[in-house]
Amino acid sequence: MTVLVLALLAGAVVGLGLGALGAGGSILAVPALIYLLGFTPAAATTASLFIVVVTSVTALLAHTRAGTVRWRAGLLFAAAGLLPATAAGALSSRIPQAGLTLMFAALALVAALHMLRNRTPRGDGGASGLRAAGAGAGLGTVTGFLGVGGGFLAVPALVTVLAVPMSDAVGTSLLVIIANALVALGARVHTGVHLDWALIAPFLATAVLGAWDGRRLAARVSAERLRRVFGTVLLAVAVTMGVTATL
């Protein structure tokens, strides 16, 4: 199987996860870029940010048409993460490759367990500005360092910290993800990381198409079953990355 075909297939799976679940798909992009396409961890996390931005913009347009984006809450939440995302994006190139892989493996493990537990977050009726700022800064840091959208973190944070209804949390989280990913990507522009656009382009193309198919899949298959499938795959990825980084 050629590398180009692998890029097309991996992108489709990532897009499928994003479209079906609204979270968890983009976190598969980094290991796919590393283990299937031969990217270094630094290049993979940078390329993933670009992929996250484009696919999230596509999904945000759909949610905007559906009226499921809380713009004020999303912008306030995103504002708290902009500086941490910028700093983390600039510092990520100084982290040893093995350390970056271990950090990502730990995040993937948390995401997998979150998906397998399948608990719907519930709002607490409001939150302090300090809690909102802390949650936004934490998400920005994760996005900047590891090149993931962090939808599995943003959605429950918006529901429990800013009391955004669950029906609007996914669409609003996309706004936060785009803002953080853009500033993190900007911070990496001068790091000198080489990106293979001949592989990123087909990966991104099938990711966008897969996102639309994922929306249709979500209407046919229960959300619980989809989350368990992707959670199991992500758990295997986390273990593999962790073991590989320590060898």
C-alpha positions in Angstrom: 0.0 0.0 0.0 1.5 3.3 -1.0 2.0 6.2 1.4 -0.5 8.3 -0.6 -3.2 5.7 -0.2 -2.5 5.6 3.6 -2.8 9.3 3.7 -6.2 9.1 2.0 -7.5 6.4 4.3 -6.1 7.9 7.5 -7.7 11.3 6.6 -11.1 9.6 6.0 -11.0 7.9 9.4 -10.1 11.2 11.2 -12.9 13.0 9.4 -15.3 10.3 10.1 -14.6 10.6 13.8 -15.0 14.4 13.8 -18.2 14.3 11.8 -19.8 11.5 13.9 -18.8 12.5 17.4 -17.7 16.2 17.2 -14.6 15.3 19.2 -12.0 12.6 19.3 -11.3 12.3 15.6 -8.6 14.9 15.4 -6.6 13.3 18.1 -6.1 10.3 15.8 -4.4 12.6 13.2 -1.1 12.9 15.1 -0.4 9.1 15.5 -1.6 8.5 11.9 0.9 11.1 10.7 3.7 9.6 12.8 3.2 5.9 12.4 1.6 5.7 8.9 3.1 8.6 7.1 6.5 8.9 8.7 6.2 12.4 10.2 8.3 13.3 13.2 6.3 14.1 16.4 7.1 17.9 15.9 6.0 17.8 12.3 2.9 15.7 13.0 1.6 18.1 15.8 2.2 21.1 13.5 0.5 19.5 10.5 -2.4 18.4 12.8 -3.0 22.0 13.8 -3.5 22.9 10.1 -5.8 19.9 9.6 -7.8 20.8 12.7 -8.3 24.4 11.6 -9.6 23.5 8.1 -11.9 20.6 9.2 -13.2 22.6 12.2 -14.1 25.6 10.0 -16.0 23.3 7.7 -17.9 21.8 10.7 -18.5 25.3 12.2 -20.2 26.5 9.1 -22.7 23.7 9.4 -23.4 24.4 13.0 -23.7 28.1 12.3 -26.4 27.3 9.8 -28.2 25.2 12.4 -28.0 28.0 15.0 -26.0 25.8 17.5 -23.1 28.2 18.2 -23.0 30.4 21.3 -20.6 33.1 19.9 -20.2 35.2 23.0 -19.5 32.2 25.3 -17.1 30.7 22.7 -15.2 33.9 22.2 -14.8 34.5 25.9 -13.6 31.0 26.5 -11.2 31.2 23.5 -9.7 34.5 24.6 -8.4 32.9 27.8 -6.5 30.3 25.8 -4.9 32.5 23.2 -1.7 33.4 25.1 -1.2 29.9 26.5 -1.7 28.4 23.0 0.9 30.9 21.6 3.5 30.1 24.3 2.9 26.4 24.1 3.2 26.4 20.4 6.5 28.2 20.5 7.9 26.0 23.2 6.8 22.7 21.7 9.8 22.6 19.3 12.1 22.5 22.3 10.6 19.4 23.8 12.5 16.2 23.0 10.7 14.0 20.5 10.3 11.1 23.0 8.9 13.5 25.6 6.4 15.0 23.1 5.2 11.5 22.1 4.8 10.5 25.8 2.8 13.7 26.5 0.5 12.9 23.5 0.1 9.3 24.6 -1.0 10.5 28.0 -3.6 12.8 26.4 -4.8 10.1 24.1 -5.3 7.8 27.1 -7.4 10.4 28.9 -9.4 11.0 25.8 -10.0 7.2 25.3 -11.1 6.7 28.9 -13.4 9.7 28.6 -15.0 8.3 25.4 -15.4 4.8 26.9 -17.0 6.1 30.1 -19.5 7.9 27.9 -20.8 10.3 30.6 -22.7 13.3 29.4 -21.6 16.5 31.2 -24.1 18.5 33.0 -24.1 22.2 33.6 -23.8 23.7 37.1 -25.9 26.8 36.3 -23.0 29.2 35.9 -19.3 29.6 36.8 -16.9 32.1 38.1 -14.6 34.1 35.8 -11.6 32.4 37.4 -12.8 28.9 36.5 -13.7 29.9 33.0 -10.3 31.5 32.5 -8.5 28.5 33.9 -10.4 26.0 31.7 -9.8 28.2 28.6 -6.1 28.5 29.4 -5.7 24.8 30.0 -7.3 24.0 26.6 -5.1 26.5 24.9 -2.0 25.0 26.4 -3.0 21.5 25.3 -3.8 22.7 21.7 -0.5 24.6 21.5 1.7 21.8 22.7 0.2 18.7 21.2 -1.6 20.0 18.0 -5.1 18.6 18.8 -8.4 20.3 18.8 -9.3 19.1 22.2 -13.1 18.8 21.6 -13.3 16.1 24.2 -12.1 18.6 26.7 -13.8 21.7 25.3 -17.3 20.3 25.2 -17.6 19.3 28.9 -15.8 22.5 29.9 -18.3 24.7 28.1 -21.2 22.7 29.6 -19.9 22.6 33.2 -18.0 25.9 33.4 -20.0 28.3 31.2 -23.3 26.5 31.4 -23.6 26.2 27.7 -26.4 23.7 26.8 -25.2 20.4 25.5 -27.1 20.9 22.3 -24.9 24.0 21.5 -21.6 22.8 23.2 -20.2 21.0 20.1 -20.7 23.8 17.7 -19.4 26.4 20.3 -16.3 24.2 21.0 -15.4 24.4 17.3 -15.0 28.2 17.6 -12.7 27.7 20.6 -10.7 25.0 18.8 -10.2 27.2 15.7 -9.0 30.2 17.7 -6.5 28.2 19.7 -5.2 26.2 16.8 -4.7 29.3 14.7 -2.5 31.0 17.2 -0.6 27.8 18.0 0.0 27.3 14.3 1.2 30.9 14.0 3.7 30.4 16.9 5.2 27.4 15.0 5.8 29.2 11.7 9.4 30.1 12.6 10.3 26.8 14.2 11.7 25.4 10.9 9.7 22.2 11.0 9.4 20.6 7.6 5.9 19.7 6.4 5.2 17.3 3.6 2.3 19.0 1.8 2.1 16.3 -0.8 0.8 14.0 2.0 -1.0 16.6 4.1 -3.2 17.7 1.2 -4.8 14.3 0.4 -5.1 13.6 4.2 -7.0 16.9 4.6 -9.2 16.3 1.6 -10.5 13.0 2.8 -10.8 14.3 6.3 -13.2 17.0 5.1 -15.2 14.5 3.1 -15.2 12.0 5.9 -16.6 14.6 8.3 -19.7 14.9 6.1 -20.1 11.1 5.9 -19.6 11.0 9.7 -22.6 13.3 10.2 -24.7 10.8 8.2 -23.3 7.9 10.1 -24.2 9.5 13.4 -27.8 9.5 12.3 -27.8 5.7 11.7 -25.6 4.3 14.5 -26.0 5.1 18.2 -23.7 7.7 19.7 -22.7 5.2 22.5 -21.6 2.6 20.0 -19.6 5.1 18.0 -17.9 6.5 21.1 -16.9 3.0 22.2 -15.4 2.0 18.9 -13.4 5.2 18.6 -12.5 5.0 22.3 -11.2 1.5 21.9 -9.1 2.5 18.9 -7.7 5.5 20.7 -6.9 3.4 23.8 -4.8 1.1 21.6 -3.1 4.1 20.0 -2.2 5.6 23.4 -0.7 2.3 24.6 1.3 1.9 21.4 2.6 5.4 21.5 3.6 5.1 25.2 5.4 1.8 24.7 7.2 3.1 21.6 8.4 6.3 23.2 9.9 4.4 26.2 11.8 1.8 24.1 
